[in-house]
Amino acid sequence: MQHDIIDNRERKLAASVKPLLSESERAKFAVGYFFISGFKFIADELEKLTELRLLVGTVSDSQTIG
């Protein structure tokens, strides 16, 4: 599996991980910023997982909530 950085500028997270998630039982993400709103784009695939782990950077603000 390729371990490239996805920055949502040239490569979009949803398009990159949807095919992988649809074939997976578990997923682990390491992210610098976490926006809950972004989960709507991969929600169907996430619901099918038996395990989801997130490693989130320490920088956060009110925008990451919504």
C-alpha positions as CSV (number, residue, x, y, z in Angstrom):
1,M,0.0,0.0,0.0
2,Q,1.2,3.4,-0.9
3,H,1.7,5.9,2.0
4,D,1.3,9.3,0.4
5,I,0.2,12.4,2.1
6,I,-3.3,13.5,1.1
7,D,-3.8,17.3,1.4
8,N,-7.2,17.7,-0.3
9,R,-5.6,20.1,-2.8
10,E,-4.5,17.8,-5.6
11,R,-5.6,14.5,-4.0
12,K,-8.9,14.3,-2.2
13,L,-9.2,12.1,0.9
14,A,-12.6,10.7,0.0
15,A,-11.6,9.6,-3.5
16,S,-8.4,8.1,-2.2
17,V,-9.7,6.1,0.7
18,K,-13.2,5.1,-0.3
19,P,-12.0,2.1,-2.4
20,L,-9.7,1.0,0.4
21,L,-12.4,1.3,3.1
22,S,-14.9,-0.6,1.1
23,E,-12.6,-3.6,1.2
24,S,-11.5,-3.1,4.8
25,E,-12.6,-4.3,8.3
26,R,-10.4,-1.8,10.2
27,A,-9.0,1.7,9.5
28,K,-6.3,3.8,11.1
29,F,-5.7,7.5,10.2
30,A,-3.1,9.9,11.4
31,V,-4.1,13.5,10.7
32,G,-2.8,16.9,11.4
33,Y,-6.2,18.5,11.5
34,F,-9.6,16.7,12.0
35,F,-12.9,18.1,10.8
36,I,-15.9,16.1,11.7
37,S,-17.8,17.5,8.7
38,G,-15.4,15.6,6.4
39,F,-16.7,12.3,7.6
40,K,-19.9,12.7,5.7
41,F,-18.0,12.0,2.5
42,I,-16.9,8.5,3.7
43,A,-19.7,7.8,6.3
44,D,-21.2,4.8,4.4
45,E,-17.8,3.1,4.3
46,L,-16.9,3.9,7.9
47,E,-20.2,2.4,9.2
48,K,-19.1,-1.0,7.8
49,L,-15.8,-1.0,9.8
50,T,-15.4,-3.1,13.0
51,E,-12.6,-0.7,14.2
52,L,-11.6,2.9,13.5
53,R,-8.6,4.6,15.1
54,L,-7.7,8.2,14.7
55,L,-4.4,9.9,15.7
56,V,-5.0,13.6,15.6
57,G,-2.6,16.4,15.9
58,T,-2.6,18.7,19.0
59,V,-3.6,21.8,17.1
60,S,-7.4,22.4,17.2
61,D,-9.9,25.1,17.2
62,S,-13.7,25.6,17.0
63,Q,-13.7,24.8,13.3
64,T,-12.7,21.2,13.9
65,I,-15.9,20.6,15.8
66,G,-18.3,21.3,13.0
